[in-house]
Amino acid sequence: MSHATTGTSYKCIFTLYINHVNSFNVCDVFAFAKANLLLLHLYSNEAEA
């Protein structure tokens, strides 16, 4: 997967998240953030390999 595609999908996910943030409770927000940080970490490790 190219970095451009990854960046676009993250923007889409983040935009959807912002649009629906009021439907999340605090625990959901933290879980969402942690999941995205994990994915970002995996993508960066992939890029370095």
PyMOL Python script that loads the backbone (N, CA, C, O; Angstrom):
from pymol import cmd

cmd.read_pdbstr("""\
ATOM      1  N   MET A   1       0.847  -1.201   0.000  1.00  0.00           N
ATOM      2  CA  MET A   1       0.000   0.000   0.000  1.00  0.00           C
ATOM      3  C   MET A   1       0.884   1.254   0.000  1.00  0.00           C
ATOM      4  O   MET A   1       1.828   1.356   0.784  1.00  0.00           O
ATOM      5  N   SER A   2       0.578   2.174  -0.859  1.00  0.00           N
ATOM      6  CA  SER A   2       1.390   3.393  -0.948  1.00  0.00           C
ATOM      7  C   SER A   2       1.056   4.341   0.194  1.00  0.00           C
ATOM      8  O   SER A   2      -0.022   4.271   0.785  1.00  0.00           O
ATOM      9  N   HIS A   3       1.996   5.228   0.493  1.00  0.00           N
ATOM     10  CA  HIS A   3       1.775   6.188   1.578  1.00  0.00           C
ATOM     11  C   HIS A   3       0.616   7.131   1.253  1.00  0.00           C
ATOM     12  O   HIS A   3      -0.135   7.520   2.148  1.00  0.00           O
ATOM     13  N   ALA A   4       0.468   7.498  -0.020  1.00  0.00           N
ATOM     14  CA  ALA A   4      -0.607   8.408  -0.417  1.00  0.00           C
ATOM     15  C   ALA A   4      -1.970   7.779  -0.112  1.00  0.00           C
ATOM     16  O   ALA A   4      -2.862   8.434   0.428  1.00  0.00           O
ATOM     17  N   THR A   5      -2.115   6.501  -0.467  1.00  0.00           N
ATOM     18  CA  THR A   5      -3.377   5.802  -0.224  1.00  0.00           C
ATOM     19  C   THR A   5      -3.643   5.702   1.272  1.00  0.00           C
ATOM     20  O   THR A   5      -4.766   5.923   1.726  1.00  0.00           O
ATOM     21  N   THR A   6      -2.608   5.370   2.033  1.00  0.00           N
ATOM     22  CA  THR A   6      -2.750   5.250   3.480  1.00  0.00           C
ATOM     23  C   THR A   6      -3.181   6.583   4.076  1.00  0.00           C
ATOM     24  O   THR A   6      -4.090   6.631   4.906  1.00  0.00           O
ATOM     25  N   GLY A   7      -2.534   7.661   3.656  1.00  0.00           N
ATOM     26  CA  GLY A   7      -2.869   8.982   4.160  1.00  0.00           C
ATOM     27  C   GLY A   7      -4.313   9.353   3.878  1.00  0.00           C
ATOM     28  O   GLY A   7      -5.002   9.921   4.726  1.00  0.00           O
ATOM     29  N   THR A   8      -4.762   9.025   2.672  1.00  0.00           N
ATOM     30  CA  THR A   8      -6.146   9.336   2.289  1.00  0.00           C
ATOM     31  C   THR A   8      -7.131   8.562   3.150  1.00  0.00           C
ATOM     32  O   THR A   8      -8.121   9.124   3.616  1.00  0.00           O
ATOM     33  N   SER A   9      -6.869   7.279   3.365  1.00  0.00           N
ATOM     34  CA  SER A   9      -7.794   6.482   4.162  1.00  0.00           C
ATOM     35  C   SER A   9      -7.825   6.966   5.603  1.00  0.00           C
ATOM     36  O   SER A   9      -8.877   6.950   6.243  1.00  0.00           O
ATOM     37  N   TYR A  10      -6.649   7.407   6.131  1.00  0.00           N
ATOM     38  CA  TYR A  10      -6.648   7.950   7.486  1.00  0.00           C
ATOM     39  C   TYR A  10      -7.467   9.230   7.558  1.00  0.00           C
ATOM     40  O   TYR A  10      -8.189   9.450   8.530  1.00  0.00           O
ATOM     41  N   LYS A  11      -7.361  10.079   6.532  1.00  0.00           N
ATOM     42  CA  LYS A  11      -8.159  11.304   6.516  1.00  0.00           C
ATOM     43  C   LYS A  11      -9.647  10.964   6.520  1.00  0.00           C
ATOM     44  O   LYS A  11     -10.433  11.602   7.220  1.00  0.00           O
ATOM     45  N   CYS A  12     -10.026   9.960   5.739  1.00  0.00           N
ATOM     46  CA  CYS A  12     -11.436   9.557   5.679  1.00  0.00           C
ATOM     47  C   CYS A  12     -11.901   9.050   7.036  1.00  0.00           C
ATOM     48  O   CYS A  12     -12.969   9.430   7.515  1.00  0.00           O
ATOM     49  N   ILE A  13     -11.088   8.183   7.657  1.00  0.00           N
ATOM     50  CA  ILE A  13     -11.442   7.635   8.964  1.00  0.00           C
ATOM     51  C   ILE A  13     -11.556   8.754   9.984  1.00  0.00           C
ATOM     52  O   ILE A  13     -12.510   8.809  10.761  1.00  0.00           O
ATOM     53  N   PHE A  14     -10.565   9.653   9.973  1.00  0.00           N
ATOM     54  CA  PHE A  14     -10.548  10.738  10.950  1.00  0.00           C
ATOM     55  C   PHE A  14     -11.745  11.661  10.746  1.00  0.00           C
ATOM     56  O   PHE A  14     -12.355  12.108  11.717  1.00  0.00           O
ATOM     57  N   THR A  15     -12.086  11.951   9.483  1.00  0.00           N
ATOM     58  CA  THR A  15     -13.235  12.802   9.190  1.00  0.00           C
ATOM     59  C   THR A  15     -14.523  12.152   9.677  1.00  0.00           C
ATOM     60  O   THR A  15     -15.367  12.817  10.278  1.00  0.00           O
ATOM     61  N   LEU A  16     -14.678  10.855   9.423  1.00  0.00           N
ATOM     62  CA  LEU A  16     -15.863  10.146   9.896  1.00  0.00           C
ATOM     63  C   LEU A  16     -15.928  10.191  11.407  1.00  0.00           C
ATOM     64  O   LEU A  16     -16.994  10.386  11.991  1.00  0.00           O
ATOM     65  N   TYR A  17     -14.768  10.008  12.041  1.00  0.00           N
ATOM     66  CA  TYR A  17     -14.697  10.045  13.498  1.00  0.00           C
ATOM     67  C   TYR A  17     -15.123  11.404  14.038  1.00  0.00           C
ATOM     68  O   TYR A  17     -15.915  11.479  14.977  1.00  0.00           O
ATOM     69  N   ILE A  18     -14.600  12.478  13.449  1.00  0.00           N
ATOM     70  CA  ILE A  18     -14.954  13.826  13.882  1.00  0.00           C
ATOM     71  C   ILE A  18     -16.453  14.069  13.686  1.00  0.00           C
ATOM     72  O   ILE A  18     -17.110  14.661  14.543  1.00  0.00           O
ATOM     73  N   ASN A  19     -16.986  13.608  12.557  1.00  0.00           N
ATOM     74  CA  ASN A  19     -18.404  13.819  12.277  1.00  0.00           C
ATOM     75  C   ASN A  19     -19.300  13.107  13.286  1.00  0.00           C
ATOM     76  O   ASN A  19     -20.417  13.550  13.551  1.00  0.00           O
ATOM     77  N   HIS A  20     -18.806  12.000  13.849  1.00  0.00           N
ATOM     78  CA  HIS A  20     -19.635  11.192  14.739  1.00  0.00           C
ATOM     79  C   HIS A  20     -19.153  11.223  16.193  1.00  0.00           C
ATOM     80  O   HIS A  20     -19.602  10.434  17.025  1.00  0.00           O
ATOM     81  N   VAL A  21     -18.242  12.137  16.480  1.00  0.00           N
ATOM     82  CA  VAL A  21     -17.627  12.148  17.814  1.00  0.00           C
ATOM     83  C   VAL A  21     -18.658  12.246  18.930  1.00  0.00           C
ATOM     84  O   VAL A  21     -18.437  11.704  20.013  1.00  0.00           O
ATOM     85  N   ASN A  22     -19.762  12.913  18.696  1.00  0.00           N
ATOM     86  CA  ASN A  22     -20.772  13.077  19.734  1.00  0.00           C
ATOM     87  C   ASN A  22     -21.487  11.777  20.084  1.00  0.00           C
ATOM     88  O   ASN A  22     -22.143  11.682  21.121  1.00  0.00           O
ATOM     89  N   SER A  23     -21.358  10.774  19.213  1.00  0.00           N
ATOM     90  CA  SER A  23     -22.002   9.498  19.493  1.00  0.00           C
ATOM     91  C   SER A  23     -21.078   8.548  20.260  1.00  0.00           C
ATOM     92  O   SER A  23     -21.479   7.443  20.626  1.00  0.00           O
ATOM     93  N   PHE A  24     -19.841   8.985  20.499  1.00  0.00           N
ATOM     94  CA  PHE A  24     -18.873   8.171  21.233  1.00  0.00           C
ATOM     95  C   PHE A  24     -18.826   8.608  22.692  1.00  0.00           C
ATOM     96  O   PHE A  24     -18.985   9.788  23.005  1.00  0.00           O
ATOM     97  N   ASN A  25     -18.606   7.639  23.578  1.00  0.00           N
ATOM     98  CA  ASN A  25     -18.282   8.030  24.947  1.00  0.00           C
ATOM     99  C   ASN A  25     -16.765   8.081  25.078  1.00  0.00           C
ATOM    100  O   ASN A  25     -16.045   7.738  24.140  1.00  0.00           O
ATOM    101  N   VAL A  26     -16.281   8.510  26.240  1.00  0.00           N
ATOM    102  CA  VAL A  26     -14.843   8.708  26.413  1.00  0.00           C
ATOM    103  C   VAL A  26     -14.057   7.424  26.183  1.00  0.00           C
ATOM    104  O   VAL A  26     -12.989   7.453  25.573  1.00  0.00           O
ATOM    105  N   CYS A  27     -14.573   6.305  26.664  1.00  0.00           N
ATOM    106  CA  CYS A  27     -13.869   5.032  26.488  1.00  0.00           C
ATOM    107  C   CYS A  27     -13.742   4.684  25.008  1.00  0.00           C
ATOM    108  O   CYS A  27     -12.696   4.207  24.568  1.00  0.00           O
ATOM    109  N   ASP A  28     -14.799   4.921  24.243  1.00  0.00           N
ATOM    110  CA  ASP A  28     -14.768   4.664  22.808  1.00  0.00           C
ATOM    111  C   ASP A  28     -13.708   5.534  22.131  1.00  0.00           C
ATOM    112  O   ASP A  28     -12.979   5.067  21.256  1.00  0.00           O
ATOM    113  N   VAL A  29     -13.629   6.793  22.542  1.00  0.00           N
ATOM    114  CA  VAL A  29     -12.668   7.715  21.958  1.00  0.00           C
ATOM    115  C   VAL A  29     -11.249   7.218  22.189  1.00  0.00           C
ATOM    116  O   VAL A  29     -10.434   7.212  21.267  1.00  0.00           O
ATOM    117  N   PHE A  30     -10.948   6.797  23.428  1.00  0.00           N
ATOM    118  CA  PHE A  30      -9.609   6.313  23.728  1.00  0.00           C
ATOM    119  C   PHE A  30      -9.311   5.020  22.986  1.00  0.00           C
ATOM    120  O   PHE A  30      -8.197   4.830  22.498  1.00  0.00           O
ATOM    121  N   ALA A  31     -10.302   4.120  22.893  1.00  0.00           N
ATOM    122  CA  ALA A  31     -10.112   2.870  22.178  1.00  0.00           C
ATOM    123  C   ALA A  31      -9.835   3.142  20.703  1.00  0.00           C
ATOM    124  O   ALA A  31      -8.971   2.506  20.099  1.00  0.00           O
ATOM    125  N   PHE A  32     -10.571   4.089  20.129  1.00  0.00           N
ATOM    126  CA  PHE A  32     -10.386   4.460  18.724  1.00  0.00           C
ATOM    127  C   PHE A  32      -8.985   5.018  18.501  1.00  0.00           C
ATOM    128  O   PHE A  32      -8.306   4.647  17.543  1.00  0.00           O
ATOM    129  N   ALA A  33      -8.557   5.911  19.390  1.00  0.00           N
ATOM    130  CA  ALA A  33      -7.237   6.523  19.272  1.00  0.00           C
ATOM    131  C   ALA A  33      -6.147   5.468  19.388  1.00  0.00           C
ATOM    132  O   ALA A  33      -5.190   5.473  18.613  1.00  0.00           O
ATOM    133  N   LYS A  34      -6.286   4.563  20.350  1.00  0.00           N
ATOM    134  CA  LYS A  34      -5.280   3.520  20.545  1.00  0.00           C
ATOM    135  C   LYS A  34      -5.202   2.620  19.317  1.00  0.00           C
ATOM    136  O   LYS A  34      -4.108   2.252  18.890  1.00  0.00           O
ATOM    137  N   ALA A  35      -6.345   2.265  18.749  1.00  0.00           N
ATOM    138  CA  ALA A  35      -6.370   1.418  17.558  1.00  0.00           C
ATOM    139  C   ALA A  35      -5.652   2.100  16.398  1.00  0.00           C
ATOM    140  O   ALA A  35      -4.897   1.461  15.667  1.00  0.00           O
ATOM    141  N   ASN A  36      -5.891   3.398  16.235  1.00  0.00           N
ATOM    142  CA  ASN A  36      -5.249   4.136  15.150  1.00  0.00           C
ATOM    143  C   ASN A  36      -3.759   4.286  15.370  1.00  0.00           C
ATOM    144  O   ASN A  36      -2.989   4.212  14.412  1.00  0.00           O
ATOM    145  N   LEU A  37      -3.327   4.497  16.608  1.00  0.00           N
ATOM    146  CA  LEU A  37      -1.900   4.586  16.903  1.00  0.00           C
ATOM    147  C   LEU A  37      -1.225   3.255  16.614  1.00  0.00           C
ATOM    148  O   LEU A  37      -0.109   3.224  16.096  1.00  0.00           O
ATOM    149  N   LEU A  38      -1.895   2.152  16.945  1.00  0.00           N
ATOM    150  CA  LEU A  38      -1.346   0.830  16.671  1.00  0.00           C
ATOM    151  C   LEU A  38      -1.196   0.615  15.170  1.00  0.00           C
ATOM    152  O   LEU A  38      -0.161   0.134  14.708  1.00  0.00           O
ATOM    153  N   LEU A  39      -2.237   0.976  14.404  1.00  0.00           N
ATOM    154  CA  LEU A  39      -2.165   0.843  12.953  1.00  0.00           C
ATOM    155  C   LEU A  39      -1.051   1.702  12.380  1.00  0.00           C
ATOM    156  O   LEU A  39      -0.305   1.259  11.507  1.00  0.00           O
ATOM    157  N   LEU A  40      -0.939   2.929  12.870  1.00  0.00           N
ATOM    158  CA  LEU A  40       0.098   3.843  12.400  1.00  0.00           C
ATOM    159  C   LEU A  40       1.471   3.262  12.697  1.00  0.00           C
ATOM    160  O   LEU A  40       2.374   3.354  11.866  1.00  0.00           O
ATOM    161  N   HIS A  41       1.637   2.668  13.867  1.00  0.00           N
ATOM    162  CA  HIS A  41       2.888   2.037  14.267  1.00  0.00           C
ATOM    163  C   HIS A  41       3.218   0.883  13.330  1.00  0.00           C
ATOM    164  O   HIS A  41       4.360   0.733  12.895  1.00  0.00           O
ATOM    165  N   LEU A  42       2.208   0.065  13.022  1.00  0.00           N
ATOM    166  CA  LEU A  42       2.425  -1.065  12.123  1.00  0.00           C
ATOM    167  C   LEU A  42       2.803  -0.589  10.730  1.00  0.00           C
ATOM    168  O   LEU A  42       3.692  -1.160  10.099  1.00  0.00           O
ATOM    169  N   TYR A  43       2.133   0.459  10.243  1.00  0.00           N
ATOM    170  CA  TYR A  43       2.446   1.005   8.930  1.00  0.00           C
ATOM    171  C   TYR A  43       3.860   1.560   8.883  1.00  0.00           C
ATOM    172  O   TYR A  43       4.561   1.370   7.889  1.00  0.00           O
ATOM    173  N   SER A  44       4.293   2.244   9.940  1.00  0.00           N
ATOM    174  CA  SER A  44       5.634   2.829   9.951  1.00  0.00           C
ATOM    175  C   SER A  44       6.694   1.731  10.010  1.00  0.00           C
ATOM    176  O   SER A  44       7.756   1.861   9.401  1.00  0.00           O
ATOM    177  N   ASN A  45       6.412   0.650  10.739  1.00  0.00           N
ATOM    178  CA  ASN A  45       7.347  -0.475  10.775  1.00  0.00           C
ATOM    179  C   ASN A  45       7.455  -1.122   9.408  1.00  0.00           C
ATOM    180  O   ASN A  45       8.542  -1.518   8.988  1.00  0.00           O
ATOM    181  N   GLU A  46       6.326  -1.230   8.708  1.00  0.00           N
ATOM    182  CA  GLU A  46       6.288  -1.801   7.366  1.00  0.00           C
ATOM    183  C   GLU A  46       7.125  -0.960   6.411  1.00  0.00           C
ATOM    184  O   GLU A  46       7.851  -1.492   5.571  1.00  0.00           O
ATOM    185  N   ALA A  47       7.014   0.361   6.548  1.00  0.00           N
ATOM    186  CA  ALA A  47       7.724   1.277   5.676  1.00  0.00           C
ATOM    187  C   ALA A  47       9.234   1.172   5.886  1.00  0.00           C
ATOM    188  O   ALA A  47      10.007   1.299   4.937  1.00  0.00           O
ATOM    189  N   GLU A  48       9.654   0.938   7.143  1.00  0.00           N
ATOM    190  CA  GLU A  48      11.078   0.852   7.452  1.00  0.00           C
ATOM    191  C   GLU A  48      11.682  -0.447   6.955  1.00  0.00           C
ATOM    192  O   GLU A  48      12.867  -0.489   6.623  1.00  0.00           O
ATOM    193  N   ALA A  49      10.885  -1.514   6.896  1.00  0.00           N
ATOM    194  CA  ALA A  49      11.388  -2.842   6.539  1.00  0.00           C
ATOM    195  C   ALA A  49      11.880  -2.887   5.098  1.00  0.00           C
ATOM    196  O   ALA A  49      12.337  -3.932   4.635  1.00  0.00           O
TER     197      ALA A  49
END
""", "prot")
cmd.dss("prot")
cmd.show_as("cartoon", "prot")
cmd.util.cbc("prot")
cmd.orient("prot")
